[in-house]
Every structure is written in structure tokens, then in C-alpha cells.
Amino acid sequence: MKVLKKESSKLASSGFELHRRRLNWRLVTQQKIQSKFQETAESARNAKYPFNLFCQVHDETINEATVQLSSGANKTGVIEKIDTPEKKGSTCEAEKGSALVASFSSTGSVAFIIYPYKSERYARNEDNIILYIALSPDDVTDKIIKKCISKYLFYNRNSSIYGVYSNSLIDTLKINWMTFIDVRNRKKLYKGFWTLFVEWSKIVGAGIAGYIVAVLTQTP
């Protein structure tokens, strides 16, 4: 059957591309990202950056992996005294969770996601921001990696309680734009535009239909 040959050919081509992407990630892209993240962590220590940056790699699962540039937990300075029959002492609140994650999926695509600092008292509304999604490992250039690192460091300051007084109007606009163009918000925006278009189409359509009926029913 022709359809079997056609589908077999397409599957063979797609399978080859998937294998090629996985190989490219394992031999080239993962090491490139890891090198840039480690270089950033080392530069941060030399520059006396106030937060502790470190790189982690999780590739225990074959054909799935993450390379992560993380910022260590910080004490916020909020101390709660504990004085109960069971326990006496104090606890200090901490902010944590900040990271830039390069994620390689089983489908052979790469995503870059940034996570903010969060504490019980101070946190941004969003859980994270997707910078890139569904990238081929071929397309992960040094320029893209550096761009992601730059946005992450900016987001790091913006989400930390220690950066609360450092944001200018331009910084606020920039962080809101980063959130706005997140792929998930773009989908909501497109859906909203489509819903609005459909509703307006109904209104306009009803108006045109009403006009036509009125013209046809006019008495000569």
C-alpha cells in the first residue's frame, strides 16, 4: 500500500531527526550551557556578587536533562521567636527557589525557564517565566545563553527582598514585559483576541442581517 510506504518514510525521517537532536544535546549543547553557567557562577564569586550562584546538572534520565544555574537561599532578616512548652528559640525566614533552568525534553526540544526568589512574606505573583520553548539544540547559541543569563540576573534582583529598592520605572516595565510575552500569556492573549473577534463578528453579522431583512421588507 502506498500509504504504508509514505507513513514509514515520514516516521523514519522523524526518528532520525529525534535521534540527531538527542545526540547534539548530549555531545554539544548540554556542555555548552553547563560551561556558560559555571563560568557565570565563578565570575559572580570574583565580582563579589552578593548571592551564591552555583551550577547543577541533572541528567540521570537518558534523553531528558536539565542544566541549572541557581542562587542560594538568603535569610530575609525576619526572625520569629518561639516560646512554647515544647520548644524555645527562634527561626529566621529565608527566600529561596531562584534558578535559571535549561531543560531538554524527550521530544528533543530545549526550554529556558527562570524562577524567582520566594519567601512567605515576599514573592512575585508568577511561579516562573518561560524565556524560550521548543528550541532545537542547534539553535541554542552562545548569544541566547548569555541573553538568558542576563535576564535571570535581572529577575533575581527583582524578585529578592534585597532588591526591592533597586528597581527603576524602566526595570518595572521590563519585568512586566517579560511576564507579558511569556508563551503562556501569549496563548491567553491570542485566545482573548479570537473570542473578541467571534463576539464582534456575531454583532456585526446580526446587524447586517437585520439591515438586509429591513430592506427586503420595506413597503414600495
C-alpha positions in Angstrom: 0.0 0.0 0.0 1.3 3.5 -0.9 0.1 4.9 2.4 2.2 2.5 4.4 5.3 3.4 2.4 4.5 7.1 2.8 4.0 6.9 6.6 7.0 4.6 7.0 9.2 7.2 5.2 7.9 10.0 7.4 8.4 8.0 10.6 12.0 7.1 9.6 12.8 10.8 8.8 11.3 12.0 12.1 13.0 9.3 14.1 16.3 10.2 12.6 15.8 13.9 13.5 14.9 13.0 17.0 18.0 10.9 17.4 20.1 13.6 15.9 18.7 16.2 18.3 19.3 14.0 21.3 22.9 13.3 20.1 23.5 17.0 19.6 22.3 17.9 23.1 24.4 15.2 24.7 27.6 15.9 22.8 27.4 19.7 22.3 24.6 21.7 23.7 24.5 20.5 27.3 28.2 21.0 27.7 27.9 24.5 26.1 25.2 25.6 28.6 27.0 24.0 31.6 30.2 25.8 30.7 28.5 29.2 30.5 26.6 28.6 33.7 29.7 27.5 35.6 31.6 30.5 34.1 28.9 32.8 35.4 29.0 31.3 38.9 32.8 31.7 39.0 32.6 35.3 37.7 30.0 36.1 40.4 32.3 35.0 43.1 35.2 37.1 41.7 32.9 40.1 41.3 31.7 39.6 44.9 28.1 39.2 43.8 26.0 39.2 47.0 24.2 35.9 46.2 25.9 32.5 46.0 25.5 31.2 42.4 26.2 27.5 41.5 25.6 25.2 38.6 23.8 21.8 38.8 23.3 19.1 36.2 20.5 16.5 36.3 20.9 14.0 33.5 20.2 10.8 35.4 17.4 10.0 33.0 18.5 9.1 29.5 17.3 11.6 26.8 16.0 14.0 29.4 18.1 16.5 31.3 18.3 19.9 33.0 21.2 22.3 33.5 20.5 24.7 36.3 22.1 28.0 37.4 20.8 28.5 40.9 21.1 31.2 43.5 21.4 30.1 47.1 18.9 30.8 49.8 19.0 34.1 51.7 17.9 35.0 55.2 15.4 37.8 54.9 16.1 39.1 58.4 12.6 38.3 59.7 13.1 36.4 62.9 10.3 34.7 64.8 10.8 34.0 68.5 9.5 30.6 69.7 8.5 30.3 73.3 6.3 27.3 73.8 6.4 24.4 76.4 7.6 22.1 73.6 10.3 24.4 72.1 12.1 27.7 72.8 14.3 29.6 70.4 13.9 31.4 67.1 13.6 30.8 63.4 14.7 33.1 60.6 12.7 33.3 57.4 14.5 32.6 54.1 13.9 33.3 50.5 14.8 30.6 48.0 13.9 28.9 44.7 15.7 31.2 42.3 17.1 29.5 39.3 17.7 29.6 35.5 16.8 26.2 34.1 17.7 24.9 30.7 15.5 21.8 30.2 15.9 19.2 27.5 12.7 17.2 26.9 12.3 13.7 25.5 10.9 15.2 22.3 14.3 16.7 21.5 13.5 20.4 22.3 15.1 22.8 24.7 13.3 25.3 27.0 14.8 28.1 29.2 12.8 29.0 32.3 13.6 31.4 35.1 12.3 31.0 38.7 12.1 33.9 41.2 13.1 34.1 44.8 10.2 33.5 47.1 9.6 33.7 50.8 6.5 33.5 53.0 6.2 37.3 53.1 7.6 38.5 49.8 7.0 36.9 46.5 6.1 37.7 42.9 2.7 36.7 41.5 4.1 34.3 38.8 5.7 31.0 39.6 8.2 31.4 36.7 8.8 32.9 33.3 9.4 30.9 30.1 12.1 32.7 28.1 12.3 30.1 25.3 10.4 27.0 24.5 10.6 24.2 21.8 14.1 25.3 20.7 16.2 22.8 18.7 19.6 22.1 20.3 21.1 23.5 17.1 19.5 26.9 17.9 21.0 27.3 21.4 23.7 29.7 20.6 26.2 31.5 22.9 24.2 34.6 22.3 20.9 33.0 23.5 22.6 31.5 26.6 24.1 34.9 27.6 20.8 36.6 27.0 19.0 34.1 29.3 21.7 34.6 32.0 21.3 38.4 31.8 17.5 38.2 32.1 17.9 35.7 35.0 20.2 38.0 37.0 17.9 40.9 36.4 14.9 38.8 37.5 16.9 37.6 40.5 17.4 41.1 41.8 13.8 42.0 41.1 12.3 39.0 43.0 14.6 39.3 46.0 13.6 41.3 49.1 17.1 42.8 48.9 16.3 44.3 45.5 13.0 45.9 46.5 14.5 49.4 46.4 16.7 49.0 43.3 14.0 49.0 40.6 13.5 52.0 38.4 10.5 52.6 36.3 12.3 51.1 33.3 13.0 48.0 35.4 9.4 47.6 36.3 8.3 48.0 32.7 10.9 45.5 31.6 9.9 42.8 34.1 6.2 43.3 33.3 7.1 42.9 29.6 9.0 39.7 30.3 5.9 38.4 32.0 3.6 39.6 29.3 5.4 37.9 26.4 5.7 34.6 28.3 4.4 31.9 25.9 1.5 31.0 28.2 0.3 34.6 28.4 0.6 35.0 24.6 -1.7 32.0 24.2 -4.2 33.6 26.6 -3.9 36.8 24.7 -4.5 35.2 21.3 -7.4 33.3 22.8 -8.9 36.5 24.1 -8.5 38.3 20.7 -10.1 35.4 19.0 -13.1 35.4 21.4 -13.4 39.1 21.0 -13.3 38.7 17.2 -16.0 36.0 17.3 -18.3 38.1 19.5 -17.9 41.2 17.3 -18.5 39.1 14.3 -21.8 37.9 15.8 -22.8 41.5 16.5 -21.8 42.8 13.1 -23.3 39.8 11.4 -26.6 40.3 13.2 -26.6 44.0 12.3 -26.0 43.2 8.6 -28.7 40.5 8.6 -31.1 42.9 10.3 -30.4 45.6 7.7 -31.0 43.2 4.8 -34.3 42.0 6.3 -35.4 45.6 6.8 -34.6 46.5 3.2 -36.3 43.4 1.8 -39.5 44.0 3.9 -39.8 47.7 3.1 -43.1 48.6 1.5 -42.7 50.0 -2.1 
